[in-house]
Amino acid sequence: MKGINKFMRDINVIYEKISINTPNNVINSIKTLKNKLIELYKRGLVKINHSVMELVVAKQLLLKGYNVDIECNLERNLTCDIYGVKGDGRIIVEVETGFVPPEHALDPTTYIKARIASKIARYSNYAEKFALAFPLFYLPQIPEIYIIPPRYRSGSKINEIKRLCDYYYKRPPVSLDEIKNARLHAIFIVNSDLAIAREIDPEIYFEIYKGIQKRLYSRNSGLKSSSII
Protein backbone atom coordinates (compact mmCIF):
# COMPACT_ATOMS: atom_id res chain seq x y z
CA MET A 1 0.00 0.00 0.00
CA LYS A 2 2.86 2.37 0.74
CA GLY A 3 4.08 2.20 -2.86
CA ILE A 4 0.72 2.97 -4.45
CA ASN A 5 0.04 5.76 -1.97
CA LYS A 6 3.32 7.46 -2.84
CA PHE A 7 2.74 6.97 -6.55
CA MET A 8 -0.74 8.49 -6.31
CA ARG A 9 0.56 11.40 -4.25
CA ASP A 10 3.35 12.18 -6.73
CA ILE A 11 1.21 11.72 -9.83
CA ASN A 12 -1.45 14.01 -8.35
CA VAL A 13 1.18 16.66 -7.58
CA ILE A 14 2.38 16.70 -11.19
CA TYR A 15 -1.24 16.70 -12.36
CA GLU A 16 -1.93 19.82 -10.31
CA LYS A 17 1.17 21.51 -11.73
CA ILE A 18 0.20 20.62 -15.27
CA SER A 19 -3.32 21.90 -14.74
CA ILE A 20 -2.28 25.48 -13.93
CA ASN A 21 -3.43 27.87 -16.69
CA THR A 22 -4.43 24.91 -18.86
CA PRO A 23 -7.65 24.68 -20.92
CA ASN A 24 -10.34 22.48 -19.38
CA ASN A 25 -10.44 20.06 -22.31
CA VAL A 26 -6.70 19.42 -21.91
CA ILE A 27 -7.05 19.02 -18.14
CA ASN A 28 -9.79 16.43 -18.62
CA SER A 29 -7.63 14.45 -21.06
CA ILE A 30 -4.65 14.56 -18.69
CA LYS A 31 -6.86 13.33 -15.85
CA THR A 32 -7.86 10.33 -17.94
CA LEU A 33 -4.19 9.57 -18.66
CA LYS A 34 -3.31 10.01 -14.99
CA ASN A 35 -5.96 7.52 -13.92
CA LYS A 36 -4.71 5.04 -16.51
CA LEU A 37 -1.19 5.32 -15.10
CA ILE A 38 -2.48 4.64 -11.59
CA GLU A 39 -4.14 1.45 -12.77
CA LEU A 40 -1.01 0.39 -14.64
CA TYR A 41 1.11 1.04 -11.55
CA LYS A 42 -1.14 -1.24 -9.52
CA ARG A 43 -0.28 -3.97 -12.02
CA GLY A 44 3.44 -3.23 -11.74
CA LEU A 45 3.72 -1.97 -15.32
CA VAL A 46 4.95 1.62 -14.85
CA LYS A 47 7.26 3.64 -12.59
CA ILE A 48 6.82 7.16 -11.27
CA ASN A 49 9.74 8.97 -12.98
CA HIS A 50 8.68 7.67 -16.36
CA SER A 51 4.98 8.35 -15.72
CA VAL A 52 5.60 11.96 -14.67
CA MET A 53 7.45 12.64 -17.91
CA GLU A 54 4.71 10.99 -19.95
CA LEU A 55 2.11 13.35 -18.50
CA VAL A 56 4.27 16.44 -19.04
CA VAL A 57 4.90 15.57 -22.70
CA ALA A 58 1.29 14.50 -23.21
CA LYS A 59 0.16 17.98 -22.20
CA GLN A 60 2.31 19.55 -24.93
CA LEU A 61 0.81 17.27 -27.56
CA LEU A 62 -2.72 17.92 -26.33
CA LEU A 63 -2.10 21.66 -26.59
CA LYS A 64 -1.00 21.08 -30.20
CA GLY A 65 -4.35 19.47 -30.96
CA TYR A 66 -3.43 15.79 -30.72
CA ASN A 67 -5.63 13.12 -29.21
CA VAL A 68 -3.22 11.36 -26.87
CA ASP A 69 -2.91 7.94 -25.30
CA ILE A 70 -0.10 6.53 -23.19
CA GLU A 71 1.31 3.00 -22.85
CA CYS A 72 -0.39 2.23 -26.15
CA ASN A 73 -0.18 -1.21 -27.80
CA LEU A 74 1.13 -1.07 -31.36
CA GLU A 75 1.23 -4.81 -31.84
CA ARG A 76 1.90 -7.91 -29.76
CA ASN A 77 4.82 -7.31 -27.36
CA LEU A 78 5.32 -3.75 -28.58
CA THR A 79 3.95 -0.86 -26.53
CA CYS A 80 4.86 2.78 -27.09
CA ASP A 81 5.02 5.37 -24.33
CA ILE A 82 2.97 8.14 -25.95
CA TYR A 83 0.77 7.93 -29.04
CA GLY A 84 -0.85 10.99 -30.57
CA VAL A 85 -3.24 11.41 -33.48
CA LYS A 86 -4.17 14.67 -35.20
CA GLY A 87 -6.20 14.33 -38.38
CA ASP A 88 -4.37 11.83 -40.56
CA GLY A 89 -1.07 12.35 -38.75
CA ARG A 90 0.36 10.22 -35.96
CA ILE A 91 3.20 10.82 -33.53
CA ILE A 92 4.98 8.41 -31.20
CA VAL A 93 7.13 9.67 -28.35
CA GLU A 94 9.43 7.37 -26.40
CA VAL A 95 10.48 8.57 -22.96
CA GLU A 96 14.10 8.07 -21.86
CA THR A 97 14.80 8.55 -18.15
CA GLY A 98 18.48 7.59 -18.39
CA PHE A 99 18.15 4.50 -16.21
CA VAL A 100 20.94 1.95 -16.64
CA PRO A 101 20.55 -1.58 -15.19
CA PRO A 102 23.30 -2.64 -12.76
CA GLU A 103 24.51 -5.30 -15.17
CA HIS A 104 25.59 -2.52 -17.53
CA ALA A 105 27.52 -0.50 -14.97
CA LEU A 106 30.71 -0.97 -17.01
CA ASP A 107 29.23 -0.09 -20.40
CA PRO A 108 26.47 2.47 -19.72
CA THR A 109 27.32 4.77 -22.64
CA THR A 110 27.25 2.00 -25.25
CA TYR A 111 24.18 0.41 -23.67
CA ILE A 112 22.22 3.67 -23.77
CA LYS A 113 23.30 4.33 -27.36
CA ALA A 114 22.07 0.87 -28.35
CA ARG A 115 18.79 1.34 -26.52
CA ILE A 116 18.10 4.63 -28.25
CA ALA A 117 19.18 3.26 -31.64
CA SER A 118 16.85 0.32 -31.17
CA LYS A 119 13.90 2.49 -30.09
CA ILE A 120 14.19 4.80 -33.07
CA ALA A 121 14.42 1.85 -35.45
CA ARG A 122 11.53 -0.08 -33.92
CA TYR A 123 9.01 2.67 -33.28
CA SER A 124 9.48 5.35 -35.92
CA ASN A 125 7.98 3.22 -38.68
CA TYR A 126 4.63 3.11 -36.85
CA ALA A 127 3.94 6.84 -37.20
CA GLU A 128 4.56 9.78 -39.49
CA LYS A 129 6.50 11.53 -36.72
CA PHE A 130 8.74 10.03 -34.04
CA ALA A 131 10.25 11.81 -31.06
CA LEU A 132 12.34 11.11 -28.00
CA ALA A 133 11.76 12.75 -24.63
CA PHE A 134 14.39 12.97 -21.93
CA PRO A 135 14.94 14.99 -18.76
CA LEU A 136 16.84 18.25 -18.65
CA PHE A 137 19.62 16.70 -16.54
CA TYR A 138 20.31 13.88 -19.01
CA LEU A 139 22.50 14.07 -22.13
CA PRO A 140 21.76 10.96 -24.18
CA GLN A 141 23.79 9.78 -27.11
CA ILE A 142 21.81 9.74 -30.35
CA PRO A 143 23.40 7.94 -33.32
CA GLU A 144 24.14 10.38 -36.13
CA ILE A 145 22.65 8.06 -38.74
CA TYR A 146 19.14 9.01 -37.59
CA ILE A 147 19.83 12.69 -38.20
CA ILE A 148 20.75 11.96 -41.82
CA PRO A 149 17.88 11.45 -44.33
CA PRO A 150 17.48 7.73 -45.19
CA ARG A 151 18.57 8.16 -48.82
CA TYR A 152 21.98 9.42 -47.68
CA ARG A 153 22.74 6.63 -45.20
CA SER A 154 25.65 4.43 -46.13
CA GLY A 155 25.52 0.66 -45.91
CA SER A 156 28.49 0.61 -43.57
CA LYS A 157 26.80 2.96 -41.09
CA ILE A 158 23.57 0.95 -41.23
CA ASN A 159 25.49 -2.26 -40.54
CA GLU A 160 27.33 -0.57 -37.68
CA ILE A 161 24.04 0.29 -35.95
CA LYS A 162 22.72 -3.19 -36.73
CA ARG A 163 25.69 -4.78 -34.92
CA LEU A 164 25.26 -2.43 -31.99
CA CYS A 165 21.56 -3.23 -31.62
CA ASP A 166 22.10 -6.98 -32.09
CA TYR A 167 24.64 -7.03 -29.26
CA TYR A 168 22.00 -5.87 -26.76
CA TYR A 169 18.64 -6.61 -28.39
CA LYS A 170 18.11 -9.94 -30.11
CA ARG A 171 14.47 -10.82 -29.37
CA PRO A 172 13.30 -9.70 -31.82
CA PRO A 173 16.32 -8.32 -33.67
CA VAL A 174 16.19 -4.90 -35.30
CA SER A 175 16.19 -5.30 -39.08
CA LEU A 176 18.42 -3.52 -41.58
CA ASP A 177 15.34 -2.04 -43.26
CA GLU A 178 14.09 -0.63 -39.96
CA ILE A 179 17.43 1.09 -39.39
CA LYS A 180 17.63 2.29 -42.98
CA ASN A 181 14.17 3.89 -42.99
CA ALA A 182 13.86 5.07 -39.38
CA ARG A 183 13.89 8.79 -38.60
CA LEU A 184 13.99 10.98 -35.51
CA HIS A 185 11.81 14.03 -36.10
CA ALA A 186 11.84 15.80 -32.73
CA ILE A 187 13.23 15.83 -29.21
CA PHE A 188 11.36 16.91 -26.09
CA ILE A 189 13.45 18.24 -23.21
CA VAL A 190 11.49 17.71 -19.99
CA ASN A 191 11.79 19.64 -16.75
CA SER A 192 9.65 17.65 -14.34
CA ASP A 193 10.34 20.10 -11.50
CA LEU A 194 8.45 22.79 -13.42
CA ALA A 195 6.18 20.37 -15.32
CA ILE A 196 7.23 21.72 -18.71
CA ALA A 197 8.54 20.19 -21.93
CA ARG A 198 10.12 21.98 -24.87
CA GLU A 199 10.47 20.56 -28.36
CA ILE A 200 13.76 21.05 -30.21
CA ASP A 201 15.08 19.99 -33.59
CA PRO A 202 17.29 16.84 -33.52
CA GLU A 203 19.89 18.54 -35.74
CA ILE A 204 20.26 21.35 -33.20
CA TYR A 205 20.61 18.88 -30.34
CA PHE A 206 23.19 16.86 -32.24
CA GLU A 207 25.33 19.93 -32.93
CA ILE A 208 25.25 20.82 -29.22
CA TYR A 209 26.17 17.24 -28.32
CA LYS A 210 29.07 17.16 -30.79
CA GLY A 211 30.38 20.42 -29.34
CA ILE A 212 30.41 18.97 -25.84
CA GLN A 213 32.11 15.80 -27.06
CA LYS A 214 34.72 17.83 -28.93
CA ARG A 215 35.62 19.72 -25.76
CA LEU A 216 35.62 16.54 -23.68
CA TYR A 217 37.99 14.74 -26.03
CA SER A 218 40.09 17.70 -27.08
CA ARG A 219 43.88 17.42 -27.19
CA ASN A 220 44.20 19.25 -23.89
CA SER A 221 41.65 17.21 -21.99
CA GLY A 222 43.94 14.24 -21.41
CA LEU A 223 41.22 11.86 -22.63
CA LYS A 224 41.40 9.68 -25.69
CA SER A 225 38.56 9.90 -28.17
CA SER A 226 36.44 6.84 -28.82
CA SER A 227 33.49 5.93 -31.00
CA ILE A 228 31.18 7.99 -28.84
CA ILE A 229 29.00 9.51 -31.56
Long-range contacts (C-beta under 8 A, 24 or more apart in sequence): 4-38, 4-41, 4-42, 6-48, 7-38, 7-41, 7-48, 7-51, 8-38, 10-48, 10-52, 11-37, 11-38, 11-48, 11-51, 11-52, 11-55, 14-52, 14-55, 14-56, 14-192, 14-195, 15-55, 17-194, 17-195, 18-55, 18-56, 18-59, 18-195, 22-59, 22-63, 23-63, 26-59, 26-62, 26-63, 29-58, 29-62, 29-67, 29-68, 30-55, 30-58, 30-59, 30-62, 33-58, 33-68, 33-69, 33-70, 36-70, 36-71, 37-70, 37-71, 40-71, 45-71, 46-71, 49-97, 49-99, 49-192, 50-81, 50-95, 50-97, 52-192, 53-95, 53-97, 53-133, 53-135, 53-190, 53-192, 53-197, 54-81, 54-82, 54-95, 56-190, 56-192, 56-195, 56-196, 56-197, 57-82, 57-93, 57-95, 57-133, 57-188, 57-190, 57-197, 58-82, 59-195, 59-197, 60-188, 60-197, 60-199, 61-91, 61-93, 66-91, 74-123, 74-126, 78-122, 80-123, 80-126, 81-133, 82-133, 83-127, 89-128, 89-129, 90-126, 90-127, 90-128, 90-129, 91-127, 91-128, 91-129, 91-130, 91-131, 92-123, 92-124, 92-126, 92-127, 92-129, 92-130, 92-131, 93-130, 93-131, 93-132, 93-133, 93-188, 94-119, 94-123, 94-130, 94-131, 94-132, 94-133, 95-132, 95-133, 95-134, 96-132, 96-133, 96-134, 96-138, 96-140, 97-134, 97-135, 97-138, 98-134, 98-135, 98-137, 98-138, 98-140, 109-141, 109-228, 110-164, 111-168, 112-140, 112-141, 113-141, 113-143, 113-164, 114-164, 114-165, 114-167, 114-168, 114-169, 115-168, 115-169, 116-140, 116-141, 116-142, 116-143, 117-143, 117-146, 117-161, 117-164, 117-165, 117-174, 117-179, 118-165, 118-168, 118-169, 118-174, 120-146, 120-182, 120-183, 120-184, 121-161, 121-165, 121-174, 121-175, 121-178, 121-179, 121-182, 122-174, 122-178, 124-182, 124-183, 124-184, 124-185, 125-178, 125-181, 125-182, 129-185, 129-186, 130-182, 130-183, 130-184, 130-185, 130-186, 131-184, 131-185, 131-186, 131-187, 131-188, 131-199, 132-184, 132-186, 132-187, 132-188, 133-187, 133-188, 133-189, 133-190, 133-197, 134-187, 134-188, 134-189, 134-190, 135-189, 135-190, 135-191, 135-192, 136-189, 136-190, 136-191, 139-209, 139-212, 141-209, 141-228, 141-229, 142-184, 142-202, 142-205, 142-206, 142-209, 143-229, 144-206, 144-229, 145-179, 146-182, 146-183, 146-184, 146-202, 147-184, 147-202, 147-203, 147-206, 149-183, 150-180, 150-181, 150-182, 150-183, 153-180
